Amino acid sequence: MKINYQGEPVDTTAKTVAEFLSARGVDPAKAIVEYGGEVYAPGADLSALALVDGASLDVFKMTAGG
Amino acid sequence: MSANTYLTPEERAVLELARVGIAGAGGLGSNCAMHLVRAGIQHLTVVDFDVVNESNLNRQFFFRDQLGQKKVEALKENLLRIDPDADIRAVDMQLDASSAQEVFADCDIVVEAFDVVDAKVMLVSSFASSGKKLVTASGLAGWGRSNEMRVRKMGNIVAVGDGETSVGESAAPASPRVGIAAAMQANSVVAMLLGEEL
């Protein structure tokens, strides 16, 4: 299936948002995730969030520095 | 009367009534506060528990003769030099998820300006479900790549920075890029208060 990740079309075989992010090395405990119009705070359980063809997924990684 | 003589009466009325909370008075927080006061914000709640160190002077809005001072007190001094009428609530404490809700209860918008990831995560998680507007920043280390710095609206959270670069052994925090992020945070706060596009 194809989803829009960070505004770009991406092919994936991942079944869930958690699986997709894990494959890309994104730690959901340290990221804000927006999927399907919903915003998920860092640490939210994304394992039951099914990926749907054509959906948009945006991630903002929280990193050290200030 | 605020420090900004360019404001329309309508803009002045909005900005002079607003209270903005700033969690952390380091590179992000001190510079964001400076921009906000220059923009015309007159009520700030600034929270930090640290003192001004030599290593802060490469990017933070402090001066050499303030070394050793509590950051919130030094920042208040500096902000009052810009606008002597500003109401700066300087809170010397280390925030947690519960105290952050109390300290910023009367703030219209809160700025996350911590440097440690766990503290950033704590504050964002604390406010994500509250509905209060929060402006967070991540991805501001190193030099160059100015065009990778951007503003994203994610529900009640506005996230600025490149969202990738972490301060560490290969990338230090420096004034230009930290300053861009701090200015983007301040710009987002003012835009939200005035109902302008982010």
Boltz contact constraints between the chains, C-beta under 6 A:
constraints:
  - contact:
      token1: [A, 30]
      token2: [B, 117]
      max_distance: 6.0
  - contact:
      token1: [A, 30]
      token2: [B, 121]
      max_distance: 6.0
  - contact:
      token1: [A, 32]
      token2: [B, 154]
      max_distance: 6.0
  - contact:
      token1: [A, 34]
      token2: [B, 154]
      max_distance: 6.0
  - contact:
      token1: [A, 39]
      token2: [B, 154]
      max_distance: 6.0
  - contact:
      token1: [A, 39]
      token2: [B, 155]
      max_distance: 6.0
  - contact:
      token1: [A, 41]
      token2: [B, 125]
      max_distance: 6.0
  - contact:
      token1: [A, 41]
      token2: [B, 128]
      max_distance: 6.0
  - contact:
      token1: [A, 42]
      token2: [B, 121]
      max_distance: 6.0
  - contact:
      token1: [A, 42]
      token2: [B, 124]
      max_distance: 6.0
  - contact:
      token1: [A, 42]
      token2: [B, 125]
      max_distance: 6.0
  - contact:
      token1: [A, 60]
      token2: [B, 152]
      max_distance: 6.0
  - contact:
      token1: [A, 60]
      token2: [B, 159]
      max_distance: 6.0
  - contact:
      token1: [A, 60]
      token2: [B, 163]
      max_distance: 6.0
  - contact:
      token1: [A, 61]
      token2: [B, 163]
      max_distance: 6.0
  - contact:
      token1: [A, 62]
      token2: [B, 117]
      max_distance: 6.0
  - contact:
      token1: [A, 62]
      token2: [B, 120]
      max_distance: 6.0
  - contact:
      token1: [A, 62]
      token2: [B, 121]
      max_distance: 6.0
  - contact:
      token1: [A, 62]
      token2: [B, 138]
      max_distance: 6.0
  - contact:
      token1: [A, 63]
      token2: [B, 138]
      max_distance: 6.0
  - contact:
      token1: [A, 63]
      token2: [B, 139]
      max_distance: 6.0
  - contact:
      token1: [A, 63]
      token2: [B, 166]
      max_distance: 6.0
  - contact:
      token1: [A, 64]
      token2: [B, 117]
      max_distance: 6.0
  - contact:
      token1: [A, 64]
      token2: [B, 166]
      max_distance: 6.0
  - contact:
      token1: [A, 64]
      token2: [B, 167]
      max_distance: 6.0
  - contact:
      token1: [A, 65]
      token2: [B, 115]
      max_distance: 6.0
  - contact:
      token1: [A, 65]
      token2: [B, 140]
      max_distance: 6.0
  - contact:
      token1: [A, 65]
      token2: [B, 141]
      max_distance: 6.0
  - contact:
      token1: [A, 65]
      token2: [B, 167]
      max_distance: 6.0
  - contact:
      token1: [A, 65]
      token2: [B, 173]
      max_distance: 6.0
  - contact:
      token1: [A, 66]
      token2: [B, 26]
      max_distance: 6.0
  - contact:
      token1: [A, 66]
      token2: [B, 27]
      max_distance: 6.0
  - contact:
      token1: [A, 66]
      token2: [B, 28]
      max_distance: 6.0
  - contact:
      token1: [A, 66]
      token2: [B, 113]
      max_distance: 6.0
  - contact:
      token1: [A, 66]
      token2: [B, 114]
      max_distance: 6.0
  - contact:
      token1: [A, 66]
      token2: [B, 115]
      max_distance: 6.0
